[in-house]
Amino acid sequence: TAHRMGEALDWLRCHSPAVVLFDEIETLFESRQLAGHNVSQERHAAMATLWQALDRWSEPHLFIFATNMESKMDAAMMSRFDMKIYFGPPTTDQVASVVQYWAEVFHEYSA
């Protein structure tokens, strides 16, 4: 909600520096063209609260917005990002490495 977004931003102003990750940001900044009239007033208010706060933000924070659905993102919001970094899907070797790591961790801590 816009109220919760405001509370989170107020808390962040008192806790700096920080790295702030918003995952699945397309749920908040969904393309208005794609959503049509389905964007709820509350979600629109939360989006506006964050958008306006970021325009005035002066604290030493790094905001990271993550999505795997860029095509669903609002174009106006996307144009405001200072940098965009694209990651493709993981390779077979990368997946195997992660699985091997966690298999070792789980084996170490299993009963």
C-alpha positions as CSV (number, residue, x, y, z in Angstrom):
1,T,0.0,0.0,0.0
2,A,1.0,3.6,-0.3
3,H,1.1,3.9,3.5
4,R,3.4,0.9,3.8
5,M,5.6,2.2,1.1
6,G,5.8,5.6,2.9
7,E,6.7,3.8,6.1
8,A,9.5,1.8,4.4
9,L,10.9,4.9,2.8
10,D,10.8,6.8,6.1
11,W,12.7,3.9,7.8
12,L,15.3,3.9,5.1
13,R,16.0,7.6,5.5
14,C,17.1,6.8,9.1
15,H,19.2,3.8,8.1
16,S,21.9,4.7,5.6
17,P,23.8,3.8,3.7
18,A,21.9,0.8,2.4
19,V,21.3,-1.4,-0.6
20,V,17.6,-1.7,-1.2
21,L,16.3,-4.6,-3.4
22,F,12.8,-4.5,-4.9
23,D,12.2,-7.9,-6.5
24,E,9.4,-8.6,-8.9
25,I,9.0,-4.8,-9.4
26,E,6.7,-5.3,-12.4
27,T,3.9,-6.1,-9.9
28,L,4.2,-2.5,-8.7
29,F,5.3,-0.7,-11.9
30,E,3.2,-2.7,-14.3
31,S,2.8,-1.1,-17.8
32,R,-0.3,1.1,-17.7
33,Q,-0.9,0.2,-21.4
34,L,-1.0,-3.5,-20.7
35,A,-2.9,-3.2,-17.4
36,G,-5.5,-0.9,-18.8
37,H,-8.1,-0.1,-16.1
38,N,-7.1,-3.1,-14.0
39,V,-4.4,-1.1,-12.0
40,S,-5.9,-0.7,-8.6
41,Q,-6.0,2.7,-7.0
42,E,-4.0,1.5,-4.1
43,R,-1.2,0.0,-6.3
44,H,-1.2,3.2,-8.3
45,A,-0.8,5.2,-5.1
46,A,2.0,3.0,-3.9
47,M,3.7,3.4,-7.3
48,A,3.3,7.2,-7.1
49,T,4.6,7.3,-3.6
50,L,7.8,5.5,-4.5
51,W,8.2,7.3,-7.8
52,Q,8.0,10.7,-6.1
53,A,10.2,9.8,-3.2
54,L,12.9,8.5,-5.6
55,D,12.8,11.8,-7.6
56,R,13.7,13.7,-4.3
57,W,15.9,11.0,-2.8
58,S,19.2,12.3,-1.4
59,E,20.3,9.6,1.0
60,P,23.3,7.3,0.2
61,H,21.3,4.3,-0.9
62,L,21.6,2.0,-3.9
63,F,18.1,1.0,-5.1
64,I,18.0,-2.2,-7.2
65,F,14.8,-3.1,-9.0
66,A,14.7,-6.7,-10.3
67,T,12.3,-8.2,-12.8
68,N,12.3,-11.1,-15.2
69,M,9.3,-9.5,-17.0
70,E,10.7,-6.3,-18.5
71,S,8.0,-6.3,-21.1
72,K,5.4,-5.8,-18.4
73,M,7.2,-2.8,-16.8
74,D,5.9,0.7,-17.1
75,A,7.9,2.5,-19.8
76,A,8.0,5.8,-17.9
77,M,9.5,4.1,-14.9
78,M,12.0,2.2,-17.0
79,S,13.2,5.5,-18.5
80,R,14.1,6.8,-15.0
81,F,16.6,4.1,-14.2
82,D,20.2,5.2,-14.3
83,M,21.5,1.8,-15.4
84,K,20.0,-1.4,-16.7
85,I,21.9,-4.7,-16.4
86,Y,20.5,-7.7,-18.2
87,F,21.2,-11.3,-17.1
88,G,20.2,-14.2,-19.3
89,P,19.1,-17.5,-18.0
90,P,21.7,-19.6,-16.2
91,T,23.9,-22.0,-18.1
92,T,23.8,-25.7,-17.4
93,D,27.2,-25.4,-15.7
94,Q,25.9,-22.6,-13.5
95,V,22.9,-24.6,-12.4
96,A,25.1,-27.6,-11.7
97,S,27.4,-25.5,-9.6
98,V,24.5,-24.1,-7.5
99,V,23.0,-27.6,-7.0
100,Q,26.4,-29.1,-6.0
101,Y,27.0,-26.3,-3.5
102,W,23.6,-26.7,-1.8
103,A,23.8,-30.5,-1.9
104,E,27.1,-30.2,0.1
105,V,25.5,-27.7,2.5
106,F,22.5,-29.9,3.1
107,H,24.7,-33.0,3.5
108,E,26.8,-31.2,6.1
109,Y,23.8,-30.2,8.2
110,S,21.7,-33.3,7.8
111,A,20.8,-35.4,10.7
